[in-house]
Amino acid sequence: MAPLLLRPLRIDETDAAAAIARRAMRTVPCFQEGLHTPEEDRAFWLSHVFTACEILGAYADGRLLGQVAVGQGWVHHLHVDPHWQGRGIGTALLGAVQERLDDIQLWTFQANAGARRFYERQGFIAVELTDGADNEEKEPDVRYRWLR
């Protein structure tokens, strides 16, 4: 793999970001493929994520491999293309966020064991478990927090 470059995501990269998010979510046991269409995913990234978050992309050879979207101390999205997972891309993205913030929170599904192990390796601590009643998937989730 070529050297990894982290830079802000551009609005014209919405389709690539939404596609990576969908491919990454397909690896999560409780992902509900039919909850949203790929077109709805792109519209959500364009109208919500880009307007409410700072988004950092990870690139190699000019290709987007993953992204992290952060707003008001929360990681709202962190996705790495499944083909590129396990190569330090998520660690680099989250590390860039940890360099800038002293207090970070995020949610992930309880069933997403891989994400949970990843966040715990990065120093995040589970601070709340829910039954999923408040998320659109209705899947139990866990809130993590990291403090410098």
Secondary structure, 3 states (H helix, E strand, C coil): CCCCEEEECCHHHHHHHHHHHHHHHCCCCCCCHHHCCHHHHHHHHHHHHHHHCEEEEEEECCEEEEEEEEECCEEEEEEECHHHCCCCHHHHHHHHHHHHCCEEEEEEECCCHHHHHHHHHCCCEEEEECCCCCCCCCCCEEEEEEEC
